[in-house]
Amino acid sequence: MMPLQTFLNLSEERKQEILDAAYEEFALNSYSNASLSGIIRKLGLAKGSFYRYFRSKKELYIYLLEHATSQRLDQVREMLESEDKTLYEKLVENFAMKIRFDLQHPVISGFLYKVMLERDNKKTGNVERIVKNEIDLLIKDLLKIHFGKGEIRKEIDTDLLSFTIMQVQSGIYEYIEKKYNINYKKNIMERKPIFSIPENEIMKLVRAFSSLLEQGYLFKK
């Protein structure tokens, strides 16, 4: 989904200001409760001016989703193409990269988290499922490589394994939120990192969750 040419003609600094305000609005609210008026007010724009950038709230939302997802998945694709790492090592690195990405981009992370909650929302065209399908395809491409290397037992179902990996990644966040009593929404509002945990503690959690897959006999020793 492309924005209107007027938006593309803006300076990079101004475009980023608009995206930051929009990400924050959607990160703190459901799609239905997010307000273009709130975004416009933060930016100090006249209401009519904003519609020279995006035709509607939905077009803005989809553009934000594509912009945020491309940043994250481009990072993942580069890592997954490495041929000298095992599947387990790639999973550990992927989970760690996701956490680091969210620490560096808390508002974008909050937005993507909210997208995942918009299940079966007719107003958004079920974009949550679209995002998950894209991630699913990426994981399955990865699994195909490592099935070929003999790292995964032949009887393991690819769909089940891909789904499990996505659930484990989601589970890491729920566990961190519970274990450290973190208020994600408050941190996003205050533009703080989503959580402040030492690097060694993050990696300990990442390896523990990744080991659940390995020790569950999903992967060959």
C-alpha positions as CSV (number, residue, x, y, z in Angstrom):
1,M,0.0,0.0,0.0
2,M,1.6,3.2,-1.2
3,P,0.9,6.6,0.4
4,L,0.0,9.6,-1.8
5,Q,2.8,11.4,-3.7
6,T,2.5,14.4,-1.4
7,F,3.7,12.2,1.5
8,L,6.6,10.8,-0.6
9,N,7.7,14.3,-1.5
10,L,8.2,15.3,2.2
11,S,11.6,15.4,3.8
12,E,12.7,12.2,5.5
13,E,12.6,13.9,8.8
14,R,9.0,15.0,8.4
15,K,7.9,11.6,7.0
16,Q,9.4,10.0,10.1
17,E,7.6,12.4,12.4
18,I,4.3,11.4,10.8
19,L,5.1,7.7,11.0
20,D,6.1,8.0,14.7
21,A,2.9,9.7,15.6
22,A,0.8,7.1,13.7
23,Y,2.7,4.2,15.2
24,E,2.2,5.5,18.7
25,E,-1.6,6.0,18.1
26,F,-2.1,2.5,16.8
27,A,0.3,1.0,19.4
28,L,-1.8,2.4,22.3
29,N,-5.2,1.8,20.9
30,S,-7.1,-0.9,19.0
31,Y,-7.7,-0.2,15.3
32,S,-11.3,0.8,16.0
33,N,-10.3,3.2,18.9
34,A,-7.3,4.7,17.1
35,S,-8.1,8.3,16.0
36,L,-6.7,10.1,13.0
37,S,-7.7,13.3,14.9
38,G,-5.2,12.3,17.6
39,I,-2.4,11.8,15.1
40,I,-3.2,15.1,13.4
41,R,-3.3,17.0,16.7
42,K,0.2,15.6,17.7
43,L,1.6,16.7,14.3
44,G,0.0,20.2,14.4
45,L,-1.7,19.6,11.0
46,A,-4.9,20.8,9.6
47,K,-7.3,17.9,9.1
48,G,-7.5,18.3,5.4
49,S,-3.7,18.3,5.0
50,F,-3.4,14.8,6.4
51,Y,-5.7,13.4,3.6
52,R,-3.1,14.6,1.1
53,Y,-0.8,12.0,2.6
54,F,-3.1,9.0,3.1
55,R,-6.7,8.6,1.8
56,S,-8.0,6.9,4.9
57,K,-7.2,5.4,8.3
58,K,-7.1,1.9,6.8
59,E,-4.6,2.9,4.1
60,L,-2.4,4.5,6.8
61,Y,-2.7,1.4,9.0
62,I,-1.7,-1.0,6.2
63,Y,1.2,1.2,5.1
64,L,2.5,1.2,8.7
65,L,2.2,-2.6,8.8
66,E,4.1,-3.1,5.6
67,H,6.8,-0.6,6.7
68,A,7.2,-2.2,10.1
69,T,7.1,-5.8,8.9
70,S,9.7,-5.2,6.1
71,Q,12.1,-3.8,8.6
72,R,11.9,-6.9,10.8
73,L,11.6,-9.5,8.1
74,D,14.5,-8.1,6.0
75,Q,16.7,-8.5,9.1
76,V,15.5,-12.1,9.6
77,R,15.9,-13.2,6.0
78,E,19.6,-12.1,6.0
79,M,20.2,-14.2,9.1
80,L,18.3,-17.2,7.8
81,E,20.4,-17.4,4.6
82,S,23.5,-18.3,6.7
83,E,24.6,-21.8,5.8
84,D,27.1,-22.4,8.6
85,K,24.5,-22.4,11.5
86,T,22.2,-25.2,12.7
87,L,18.5,-24.7,12.9
88,Y,18.7,-24.5,16.7
89,E,21.4,-21.7,16.4
90,K,19.2,-19.8,14.0
91,L,16.2,-20.0,16.3
92,V,18.2,-18.7,19.2
93,E,19.5,-15.9,17.0
94,N,16.1,-15.1,15.6
95,F,14.4,-14.9,19.0
96,A,17.3,-12.7,20.3
97,M,17.1,-10.4,17.2
98,K,13.3,-10.0,17.7
99,I,13.8,-8.9,21.3
100,R,16.7,-6.5,20.4
101,F,14.5,-5.0,17.6
102,D,11.8,-4.3,20.0
103,L,14.2,-2.7,22.5
104,Q,15.4,-0.4,19.7
105,H,11.9,0.3,18.3
106,P,9.5,0.1,21.2
107,V,6.6,2.0,19.5
108,I,6.9,-0.1,16.3
109,S,7.0,-3.2,18.5
110,G,3.9,-2.1,20.3
111,F,2.1,-1.5,17.0
112,L,3.0,-5.0,15.7
113,Y,1.9,-6.5,19.0
114,K,-1.5,-4.7,18.6
115,V,-1.8,-6.0,15.1
116,M,-1.6,-9.5,16.3
117,L,-4.6,-8.8,18.6
118,E,-6.7,-7.7,15.7
119,R,-7.9,-11.2,14.9
120,D,-10.9,-11.5,12.5
121,N,-11.4,-7.7,12.5
122,K,-13.4,-7.0,9.3
123,K,-12.4,-3.4,9.4
124,T,-8.7,-4.2,8.9
125,G,-9.3,-7.1,6.4
126,N,-7.8,-9.6,8.9
127,V,-4.3,-8.2,8.5
128,E,-3.2,-10.3,11.5
129,R,-3.6,-13.4,9.5
130,I,-1.8,-11.9,6.5
131,V,1.3,-11.1,8.7
132,K,1.3,-14.6,10.3
133,N,1.0,-16.2,6.9
134,E,4.1,-14.2,5.7
135,I,6.1,-15.3,8.8
136,D,4.8,-18.9,8.3
137,L,6.2,-19.0,4.8
138,L,9.5,-17.7,5.9
139,I,9.8,-20.3,8.6
140,K,8.8,-23.1,6.3
141,D,11.5,-22.1,3.8
142,L,14.0,-22.3,6.7
143,L,12.7,-25.7,7.8
144,K,12.9,-27.1,4.2
145,I,16.7,-26.3,4.2
146,H,17.2,-28.0,7.6
147,F,15.0,-31.0,6.7
148,G,17.4,-31.4,3.7
149,K,20.4,-31.4,6.1
150,G,18.8,-34.1,8.2
151,E,18.5,-32.0,11.4
152,I,14.8,-32.6,11.8
153,R,13.1,-36.0,12.2
154,K,11.3,-37.0,9.0
155,E,8.0,-37.7,10.7
156,I,7.7,-34.1,12.1
157,D,4.9,-32.2,10.3
158,T,6.2,-29.0,8.8
159,D,2.9,-27.1,9.5
160,L,3.0,-28.1,13.1
161,L,6.6,-27.2,13.6
162,S,6.2,-23.8,12.0
163,F,3.2,-23.1,14.1
164,T,5.1,-24.2,17.3
165,I,8.0,-21.9,16.5
166,M,5.7,-18.9,16.1
167,Q,3.9,-19.8,19.4
168,V,7.2,-20.1,21.2
169,Q,8.3,-16.7,20.0
170,S,5.0,-15.2,21.3
171,G,5.3,-17.2,24.5
172,I,8.7,-15.6,25.3
173,Y,7.0,-12.2,25.5
174,E,4.1,-13.4,27.6
175,Y,6.6,-15.0,30.0
176,I,8.8,-11.9,30.3
177,E,5.7,-9.7,30.9
178,K,4.6,-12.0,33.7
179,K,8.0,-12.8,35.2
180,Y,9.1,-9.2,35.4
181,N,5.7,-7.6,35.9
182,I,6.1,-5.3,32.9
183,N,3.5,-2.8,31.7
184,Y,4.2,-2.7,28.0
185,K,1.5,0.0,27.3
186,K,2.9,2.3,30.0
187,N,6.4,2.0,28.6
188,I,5.2,2.7,25.1
189,M,3.4,5.8,26.2
190,E,6.5,7.0,28.0
191,R,8.7,6.0,24.9
192,K,10.8,3.7,27.1
193,P,12.2,0.4,26.0
194,I,9.5,-2.3,26.3
195,F,11.5,-4.0,29.0
196,S,14.9,-3.4,30.7
197,I,16.6,-6.7,31.2
198,P,20.3,-7.4,31.0
199,E,21.6,-9.0,27.8
200,N,22.7,-12.1,29.6
201,E,19.3,-12.6,31.1
202,I,17.6,-12.1,27.7
203,M,19.8,-14.8,26.2
204,K,19.2,-17.1,29.0
205,L,15.5,-16.9,28.4
206,V,15.9,-17.2,24.7
207,R,18.0,-20.4,25.0
208,A,15.6,-21.9,27.5
209,F,12.7,-21.5,25.2
210,S,14.6,-22.7,22.2
211,S,15.8,-25.7,24.2
212,L,12.1,-26.7,24.7
213,L,11.9,-27.4,21.0
214,E,15.2,-29.3,20.9
215,Q,14.6,-31.3,24.1
216,G,11.1,-32.1,22.9
217,Y,12.7,-34.2,20.2
218,L,11.7,-31.9,17.4
219,F,15.3,-31.9,16.2
220,K,17.8,-34.6,15.8
221,K,20.7,-34.5,18.2
